[in-house]
Amino acid sequence: MSWELLLWLLALCALLALVVQLLRFLRADGDLTLLWAEWQGRRPEWELTDMVVWVTGASSGIGEELVYQLSKLGVSLVLSARRVQELERVKRRCLENGNLKDKDILVLPLDLTDRSSHEAATKMVLQEFGKIDILVNNAGRSQRSLFVETSLDVFKELIELNYLGTLSLTMCVLPHMIERKQGKIVTVNSLLGIISAPLSSGYCASKHALRGFFNCLRTELATYPGIVVSNICPGPVQSNIVKNALSEEVTKSVGIDVAQSHKMATSRCVRLMLISMANDLKEVWIADHPFLLIAYLWQYMPTWAWWLTNILGKKRIENFKKGLDADASYFKTWKTKHD
């Protein structure tokens, strides 16, 4: 075989690989590293059994679905949120549909903004189960308002809850993991921790801060390879996050139900989260197109990303002012058959 023919074959193989990756990307609902782990990586059913998992924001949305799926894996669960009745409801459903007994689930009411309570809550978990294998920082709140119309108290609340509250709880749990030299700190961030979008300036700020903090923390913990720090960045997911989002005043939320059909199914998002946790991935992006595409543009082609974001941002503001879901009209679902 001549060198010229060999070079042509190598070029053809490279072109074919590029086409295959492009086709995969067009159908993707997560970053390609995550989807590779889903295909060839470790299974949550193998890796996450017999662990103690503490989930904040467990009373609704992603947190609620996460504990339902975890309850089928043979873990011990700590359920935290502010609404005790909702936590009890979630616990009952875990017992009905999962593989756990009453002793395997601890309902632990927690307000992330009450940072003085976090150390006592951590001690309670350790007294109950003796260890904390995984902390899932999921609790948080979103925002829908224009900056010029928004009270500063809204921004303070978002930083207190989404950022400082998460850091405080992590600070209480981390010494235990360092002592054991193992553990997983999983933070449910957002694609808005990578990109930016109008109407969510305070939310974006808190999520960008979280991403920066946990990336730094991961480096500081490099001498503890058994402690894994993961950022989970979902795009739009079916939940009440928009309905409960803060508006112009800290006492005012959006309060209206918005269309959900164009958003990713919560069950699919959580399954990909579990795959990330099982494979110790440092950061994952979970979203349908066009949001996944926009995230890649922001990462690799920021000039194009600014141009596209400005176009979509104007439409987002128009939708909001009309009382519509901010993203529904231009979200063309390229849904895969994963749901």
C-alpha positions in Angstrom: 0.0 0.0 0.0 1.4 3.4 -1.0 1.8 6.3 1.4 -0.5 8.3 -0.8 -3.3 5.7 -0.5 -2.8 5.4 3.2 -3.1 9.2 3.7 -6.3 9.2 1.7 -7.8 6.4 3.8 -6.8 8.2 7.0 -8.5 11.4 5.7 -11.6 9.4 4.8 -11.7 7.9 8.3 -11.4 11.3 9.9 -14.2 12.7 7.7 -16.4 9.7 8.6 -15.7 10.2 12.3 -16.6 13.9 12.0 -19.9 13.0 10.2 -20.8 10.5 12.9 -20.1 13.0 15.7 -22.2 15.6 13.9 -25.1 13.2 13.6 -24.7 12.3 17.3 -24.7 15.9 18.2 -27.9 16.7 16.3 -29.7 14.0 18.3 -28.0 14.8 21.6 -29.7 15.9 24.8 -26.5 16.2 26.7 -22.8 16.9 26.1 -21.0 14.2 24.2 -18.8 13.1 27.1 -21.9 12.5 29.2 -23.6 10.6 26.3 -20.5 8.5 25.9 -20.7 7.6 29.6 -24.3 6.7 29.1 -23.3 4.3 26.4 -20.0 2.8 27.6 -19.7 4.0 31.2 -20.5 2.7 34.6 -24.1 2.1 35.6 -25.8 3.9 38.5 -27.3 0.6 39.5 -23.7 -0.7 40.1 -22.0 2.3 41.5 -24.5 4.1 43.8 -25.9 1.3 45.9 -25.4 1.3 49.7 -24.6 5.0 49.8 -26.0 7.8 52.0 -27.3 10.6 49.7 -28.4 14.0 51.0 -30.6 15.9 48.6 -31.6 19.5 49.2 -34.6 20.9 47.4 -36.1 17.4 47.5 -39.8 18.5 47.8 -40.3 19.2 44.0 -38.9 19.3 40.5 -35.5 17.8 39.8 -34.8 17.0 43.5 -38.1 15.1 43.9 -37.5 13.0 40.8 -33.9 12.4 41.9 -34.9 10.9 45.2 -37.5 8.7 43.5 -34.9 7.2 41.1 -32.4 6.9 44.0 -34.9 5.1 46.1 -34.8 2.2 43.6 -31.0 1.9 43.9 -30.8 0.7 47.5 -29.4 4.0 49.0 -30.2 5.7 52.2 -31.8 9.1 51.7 -31.8 12.4 53.5 -34.6 14.7 52.2 -34.3 18.4 52.8 -36.3 21.4 51.9 -38.4 24.0 53.8 -41.8 22.4 53.3 -42.1 19.5 55.8 -45.5 18.2 54.4 -44.1 18.0 50.9 -41.1 16.1 52.2 -43.3 13.6 54.0 -45.3 13.2 50.8 -42.1 12.5 48.8 -41.0 10.0 51.5 -44.3 8.1 51.3 -44.0 7.8 47.6 -40.4 6.6 47.9 -41.5 3.9 50.3 -44.4 2.9 48.0 -42.5 2.7 44.8 -38.8 2.2 45.8 -36.8 -0.5 47.5 -36.4 1.3 50.9 -37.8 1.0 54.4 -38.8 3.7 56.7 -35.4 3.6 58.5 -33.6 4.3 55.2 -35.1 7.8 54.8 -34.6 10.8 57.0 -36.8 13.8 56.5 -34.7 16.8 57.5 -36.3 20.2 57.1 -33.7 22.8 56.1 -33.7 26.4 55.1 -30.5 27.2 53.1 -30.7 30.8 54.0 -30.5 30.0 57.7 -26.8 29.2 57.7 -26.6 28.9 61.4 -28.7 25.6 61.2 -26.4 23.8 58.7 -23.9 22.4 61.2 -26.6 20.9 63.4 -28.3 19.4 60.4 -25.1 17.8 59.3 -24.5 16.3 62.7 -28.0 14.9 62.7 -27.4 13.1 59.4 -24.1 11.7 60.7 -25.9 10.5 63.9 -28.6 8.9 61.8 -26.5 7.1 59.2 -22.9 7.5 60.3 -21.7 8.9 57.0 -22.5 11.1 54.0 -21.4 9.7 50.7 -23.1 12.1 48.4 -24.3 15.7 49.0 -26.6 16.9 46.2 -26.8 20.7 46.3 -30.1 21.0 44.4 -32.1 23.7 46.3 -32.4 27.1 44.6 -34.7 29.6 43.0 -34.9 31.3 39.6 -35.8 34.8 38.5 -37.9 36.4 35.8 -37.6 40.2 35.7 -35.7 43.0 34.0 -32.7 44.4 35.9 -33.9 48.0 35.8 -37.3 47.0 37.3 -36.0 44.8 40.0 -35.4 45.5 43.7 -31.8 44.9 45.0 -33.4 42.6 47.6 -34.1 40.1 44.9 -30.4 39.9 44.0 -29.5 39.6 47.7 -32.0 36.7 48.1 -30.7 34.8 45.1 -27.1 35.1 46.3 -28.1 34.1 49.9 -30.0 31.1 48.7 -28.4 29.8 45.5 -24.8 30.7 46.3 -24.0 31.3 50.0 -26.5 28.8 51.3 -25.0 26.1 49.1 -21.5 27.0 50.1 -22.4 27.0 53.8 -23.9 23.4 53.7 -20.9 22.2 51.6 -18.6 23.7 54.2 -20.3 21.7 56.9 -20.2 18.4 55.1 -16.7 18.6 53.5 -14.7 18.0 56.7 -16.4 14.7 57.1 -15.5 13.7 53.5 -12.0 14.9 54.0 -11.7 12.7 57.1 -12.9 9.7 55.1 -11.0 10.8 52.0 -14.0 10.0 49.9 -17.3 11.5 48.9 -19.2 13.2 46.1 -20.3 16.9 46.1 -22.9 17.3 43.3 -24.2 20.7 42.6 -27.2 21.2 40.3 -26.2 24.4 38.5 -27.7 25.5 35.2 -26.8 26.2 31.6 -27.2 29.8 32.8 -24.1 29.2 34.9 -22.3 28.9 31.6 -24.3 31.3 29.3 -26.4 34.3 30.1 -29.9 35.3 29.3 -32.1 38.4 29.8 -34.7 38.3 32.6 -32.4 36.2 34.8 -29.5 38.5 35.7 -29.5 37.7 39.4 -30.0 34.0 38.8 -27.2 33.9 36.2 -24.9 35.7 38.6 -25.6 33.2 41.4 -25.1 30.3 39.1 -21.9 31.7 37.5 -20.6 32.2 41.1 -21.4 28.6 42.0 -19.6 27.3 38.9 -16.5 29.3 39.7 -16.5 28.3 43.3 -16.8 24.6 42.8 -14.2 24.6 40.0 -11.8 26.2 42.5 -12.8 23.8 45.2 -12.1 20.9 43.0 -8.5 22.1 42.5 -8.0 22.7 46.2 -9.1 19.1 46.8 -6.7 17.6 44.2 -4.8 15.9 47.1 -8.0 14.0 47.8 -8.7 12.1 44.6 -11.5 10.2 46.3 -13.6 13.4 46.7 -15.4 14.2 43.5 -16.8 17.7 42.8 -19.4 17.8 40.0 -21.3 20.6 38.3 -24.6 19.5 36.7 -25.9 22.1 34.2 -29.4 21.4 33.0 -31.3 23.5 30.5 -35.1 23.9 30.6 -36.6 21.0 32.5 -40.3 20.3 33.4 -40.8 21.7 36.9 -42.3 24.6 38.8 -39.1 26.6 38.7 -40.6 29.4 36.6 -43.8 29.5 38.5 -41.8 29.9 41.8 -39.3 32.3 40.3 -38.7 35.6 41.9 -40.0 38.7 40.1 -39.4 42.4 40.6 -39.9 42.2 44.4 -38.6 39.7 46.8 -42.1 39.1 48.1 -43.4 38.5 44.6 -43.0 35.4 42.4 -44.1 34.7 38.8 -47.0 32.6 40.2 -48.4 31.4 36.9 -48.2 28.0 35.2 -46.3 28.1 31.9 -46.1 25.6 29.1 -43.9 22.6 29.9 -44.2 20.3 26.8 -41.2 21.9 25.1 -39.0 21.2 28.1 -37.0 18.1 28.8 -38.7 15.4 30.9 -37.6 15.6 34.5 -37.1 11.8 34.5 -34.6 12.0 31.6 -32.7 14.8 33.2 -32.3 12.9 36.4 -31.2 9.7 34.7 -28.4 11.6 33.0 -27.5 13.1 36.4 -27.2 9.6 37.9 -25.0 8.6 35.0 -22.8 11.6 35.7 -22.6 10.7 39.4 -21.8 7.1 38.7 -18.9 8.1 36.3 -17.5 10.9 38.4 -17.9 13.5 35.6 -16.7 16.9 36.7 -19.2 19.0 34.6 -22.1 17.9 32.4 -24.5 19.8 30.3 -28.1 18.4 30.0 -30.4 20.1 27.5 -32.2 19.6 24.2 -31.4 21.8 21.2 -31.2 24.7 20.7 -30.0 25.3 24.2 -27.3 22.6 24.0 -26.0 24.1 20.8 -25.9 27.6 22.4 -23.9 26.2 25.3 -21.3 24.8 22.8 -21.2 28.1 21.0 -20.6 30.0 24.2 -17.8 27.6 25.1 -16.1 27.5 21.7 -17.4 30.4 19.5 -18.3 33.2 21.9 -18.6 35.9 19.2 -21.2 33.9 17.4 -22.8 33.1 20.7 -23.2 36.8 21.6 -24.8 37.4 18.2 -27.3 34.6 18.6 -28.1 35.4 22.2 -28.9 39.0 21.4 -31.4 37.8 18.7 -33.1 35.2 21.0 -32.9 37.6 24.0 -35.1 40.2 22.3 -37.7 37.5 21.7 -37.4 36.2 25.2 -38.2 39.7 26.6 -41.2 40.1 24.2 -42.6 36.7 25.3 -42.2 37.7 29.0 -44.0 41.0 28.5 -46.9 39.2 26.8 -47.3 36.8 29.7 -45.9 33.8 27.7 -43.2 31.4 28.7 -40.0 33.2 27.8 -38.6 30.4 25.7 -41.6 28.5 24.3 -42.0 30.2 20.9 -38.5 29.7 19.6 -37.8 26.4 21.3 -38.2 24.0 18.4 -38.1 20.5 20.0 -35.5 18.3 18.4 -36.6 15.7 20.9 -35.0 12.3 20.8 -36.9 9.2 21.8 -35.3 9.1 25.3 -38.3 10.4 27.2 
